[in-house]
């Protein structure tokens, strides 16, 4: 049967779906209207994502009304926040967070342990760790009960080997806090130990490392130096959260603004994905404007914008909250600054590539990722003769589109040709 997978939850759990496909002997489809089975994962961490559940479920209910034979299974960490089966009785089953394979086995009659040590299938992202030992003031981790769970190195390498066998050369290492990788394993390995193994795999051309905690990097010079000098660690996902000292203290973050900027400077030769959170208690008009000036001064064009999501279960709820209209106003101001920085950076990169084509990693569907800067390139002369992860040289020709200052997650997107 054909299965459509809708992941409105955490990408860390994505590999569970591929395990399910193998065990249940079903086939994946990207066309929801041709599906016999729909599996949808929902997020309970983000209020914005959580509030999207009713409209999604209304759509699914309409599909089930038209096709009573359609099977619908929902779950994820949202199942720990609300009784999904009680709220949506028309679904065929509910699965818990990180227990999709186990919970769906009762409906599809397979042995979940039969696939326990099998690598992921046709997937370029490999989960290395889940959970976090930190207790940041904005995070619902404590409420969601997320213990630290790291995969042994040999299992991670097995997963990567399977991805390579399916023609993936660029691997995304997924984790909620990759800097804590291995702390729970009996052999007491670290992220550096894992990265050294991967560096020695000639088939791998590049890596994305998700979940890098700046606070942890500040106290781990060895890891910073390793990543900085790595020939394969190109894309780093780390979060600034705030460049306001008072706000960082309220967030329970241990690093100073100066230390954060020092880490960004040390790793400036990499493709960085990071964020600024607006609206967290302690942010006033004066220190917000100082933060804007600092973002401009440091040319942090790759920053994306998050808005603090207040719920009673987080530490930040104990402080006086900032009015929503104030947060919206500040978000617009920050997006205008980022718009200006990205326009300038785009022009500089286009001029630079006229003299020397820029190195990129070929991703998929005619797109590439800049290696030494943070940006995506839409390729105009793609002929699908390149594999996922191949290093190419690109001449940039234009900005792909005008920047939308209302898009808080917008990245630098350019047009280019392979040379």
N, C-alpha and C positions, 0 to 999 in steps of 0.2 A: 504494500500500500504506500501511497505518497504522503509524506509528512512535511508540513510547513512549520518552520520554527520562527517564533517572534521573540526576540530577546530584548525586553524592555528593562532588564536588570543589569547584572554585573557581567562584564566580558570575561572575568576570571572564570566564570562557571560555564563558558561556552563549550568547552571540550566535552562536558557531560552529554551534550546532545549527540555528538559523534559516537560516543560510547553506546548511547541508547540505540542509534541507528544500526550499529553492528550487531548488538545483542538481539534486537527485535526483528532484524532482517527486513527492515523497511527501507524506503527510498526517499531521499530528500528532494523537495521541489521548492522553487522560488516563486511559484505561482499559487497564491493562496486560494484562488478559485478552482484550482484543479486538485486540491488536497483532499485526502480522505481523513487525515488526522491533523489537528492543529495543536501545537504545544507552545504555550506562551508563558514567558517568565516575566515577573513584575518586580519592580524595585520598591523596597520599603524604607530605604535610606533617604531618598530625596522626596520632599513633599510635592514638588512640581511633578515628578514622575508618578508618584503615588496618586495624585489627583487626576492623572490621565486614565486611570484604570476604568472608571465607569463608562467613558465614551468608547474605549476599546471593547469593553465587554458588551456594550449595546450593539456594536458592529458584529461581534461574534454571535450574539443571540439571534440577530437577523439572519446570519448565515445558517445557523442551526434550524431556524424556522423553515427556511427554504429547502434545506437538505437535512432531514432528521437522521440520516445515516452518518453524518459528519460527527467525528469524535473530537472532543475538546478537553484538553488537560491544561491546567494553569497552576502556577506556584511561584517559587522563589522566596526571597526574604520577606516579601509582602505577606506571605502566609503566617509570619510570626507577629504581624501587626494587626491583622484582621482575619476572621474566620471566612476565608474565600468561598468555601463550599456552602456555608449558610447564606452568605450574601448573594451568591450566584448558583442557585440549586440546579440550573440547567446544564452545568458542566459535568463531564463524565468522570473527572477525578482531579485531585489536588496533590501536588508534590511539595515537599518542604525544601528549604534552602540547602543547597549542596547535596540533596538526596534525591535528585530527579531519577537517576538510574535505579536506585533501590525502590523508591515509591512507585514508579511506573511498572516495575516487574510484576506486581500483583494483577495488573490489567493486561499485560502482554505475555505473561507466563514464560519468562526466561530467568536464568540464574545470574544475578548481578555479579556474583563472585567469579564467574567464568571469564570475565573481562577485566578483572581487577588490575592485572599487570600489563595489559595491552596498551600500546601507545595510541595517541590520537590519530585520527584519519583525515587526510586531505585538509590539513589545517596548518596555517603558518604561525599560529600563536600557541605558545606552550606555557601552561600555568606552572610556576615553580613554587608558589607559596600563597597561602591565604591567611587572613587574620592579622592582628596587630597588637603589640604589647603597650602601645602608647595610649594616652587618654586625652586627646586634644579637645579643647572646649567646644568645638563646633560639630564633633563627630558623634554619630549615633552608634558607634561600634560597640560600646559597653552595653547599650540597651539591646542590641541585636545578638549579643553573645557570640563573638567572633574570635575564638582561640587561635593561637599561632599554629599553623600546619604547613610544614615544608616538605616538598618531595625530595627523596634521596637523590643524590647526583646521578647515580646510574639510571634511575627512572627518567630524569629530565633528559639525559643524553639519549635514552631510548626513544623518547618522544620526538626529539630533534632529528634523530636518524630516520624516523618514519616520515617526518615532514620532508626531509631531503630526498627520500625515495620517491616522493610525490612531486618532485621538481620545485621545491621551495628552498631558496638559498638565503633568504633574509628572514630572520626569526624574531617574533615579538615575545619577550619574556614577561609574562603577566604576574603581578603580585599586588597585594594591597600595601605591603611595606617590604619591598625587596631588600632593603638594607638590614632587615632582621632575618633574612634567609638563613636557615640552618641552626638557629639558636635552640630549636626544639628537637633537633636530631641527635641521636645518641653519639654519633661520631663528631659532633660539634664542628661542622664545616661552616664556612662563611660564603658570602656572595662572591668574594674574590676567588675562592677555590673553584666554584662553579664556572665563573667566567674564564679562568685559566684553561679549564678543560675545553670550553667552547672555542677559545682562541686557537687551540691546537687542531680544530677540525677544518681541514682545507676546503671542504665543500661549502662552509658557511662564509658568506661574503659580508654580512652585517647583522647587527642586533639593535632592537629597541629594548630598553630596560624601563619597565613601568614601576611605579610606586617607590621611587627614590625619595627618601625623607631628608630634607635639607638639614634638620636638626641632627640627624644621625651622621650625615656627611661631614658636618662641621667638626665632629669629634673623631673622624676616621680619615686622616690624611692619606693613609695607604690606599684606601678605596678610591678616593678622589684622584690620586696620581695614576692609579691603574686605569681608570676610565678615561682620564685625560689623554693618556699615551696609547690607549688601545687602538688597534687597527681595525676593529670590528664593532665596537660600541659607538654607534653613530647617533642614535635617537634616544634622548633621555626625557622621561616624564617625571618631573619633580614639581613641587608646588611651593610657591612663595607664601601664599595666603595673605600676608600683609607686610607693608613696609612702614608701619606705624608702631613705634616701640610700645606704647601703652596697649594697643590692640593685640600685639603679639603676646604680651604678658597675660592678658585676659584670655587668650586662646590656649594658654598653658604651653606655649612654644618656648624652648630653652635658648634658641640662638638669637643673636642680636641682628639688627638690620645690616650692620657693617659685615657681619659674618655671612649673612645670606648673599649680599652683593659680592663678597669675596669668592664664594663658591661659584656663582654665575660667571664671574670673570675667569676663574680657573678653567671652567668647562665651556668657554665661549667658542671653542672650535667645534662644538657639537651642535646637532639639531635639537633644540630644547623646546619642550612643551611645558608651560607652566601657567599659573593663574594668580589673580588677585581677588580676594573675597571682599565684597562691600557689605556694609550694614551690620558688621559685628559690633557688639557693645564696646564703647570706648573710642569709637571713631567720631570725632567732631569736625566741624567745617574747617578749622585751622589746620589740624593735622592731616585731613584729607587732601587739602590743597598742597601741602608740603609733599605728600606722597605723589601727587601728580607731577610736581616739578622733578622729583627724583626719578620717576619713570621716564620722563623726557630726557633728563641728563644722562641716564644710563642707557638710553636707546633700547628699552625693553619692548620692542615691536611685536614680539612673539607671545606676549601675555594675553591670556583669555580671561574673561570676567565671570566670576561667580557671585551670587547674592546669598548672604547668610540665610539659612533655612532654620528658623527657630522652632523648636519643639520642647515640651517640658522635660524630655529625657536627656537633654544635653546641658553641659555646665554653663554655657552662655546664656541659658534661660534665666539664670539667677540675677543677671544684670538688668539695668534699665534698657529697654529696647529702643532702637532708632525708628522713627516714623517711616512708613513705607514710601510716602511721597518724597521724603528727603533722600532715601536710598535710590529711588528712580532717577531723581535729578542728578545725583552723583554718578550713577551708572552712565547716563548720557554724556556727562562731562568727560569721564574716563574713556569712553568709546571714541569720542572725538579726538582725544589725544592719540590713542592707538591708531586711529585712521590716518592721522597725519604722519606718524612714525612709519607706518607700513607703506604709504605712498613714497616717502623719501627712500626707504630701504629698497623698494622695488626699482626705483630709478637708478640707484647706485649699482644694484646687481645686474641690471640690463646693460649698463655702461661697462661694467667689469667683464661681462661675458663676451662683449664684442672683441675684446683684446685676448681673452683666454676663456674658452668654454669651461663651464663649471661642472665639477664631478657630482653625479647623482646616483641614487639607487633606483633602478626600475622596479616599480611596484606592480601595478596591474591596470588593465583597461586603458592603456595609454597615459599613465601617470607616473611621475617620478618624484623622489624626495631629495632635496638638496642635502649634501653631506655636511658641509661646513657652515651652513646657515639654516635658519628655521623657515622653511617654505616648501610648498608643493608646486610641481610643474605639470601643466597639461601639455602633452606632446602632440605636435601637429603632424609628425611624419611617422607615427607608430605603425608598424606592419606585423606586430605580434611575433617577431622573430627573436624576442628577448625573453629571458626567463625571470621569474620573480626573484629579485635580489641581485640581478646583474648590475655591475658598476658601469655607467655610461658617461659620456661627456655631452653637455647640453649648452646650446647657445640660446639665451633668453631673447624673446622678441617683443613681449608686451606684458602688461598687467592683464590677467584673464578677465576681470570685470571690475566695475567701480565698487568700492567698498561700501557696505551697508553699515552705517554707524549704529543701527539698531540690532545688529547681530553680535551678541556677546561672545560667541564661540568662533568667530571668523578667524581664519588663518591667512597668511600671505600666500596667494595663489597667482602663479605666473604662467605665461605661455612660452613654449620653446620648441626647438627642433634638435634632434640627435645629430651630432656631427662625428 
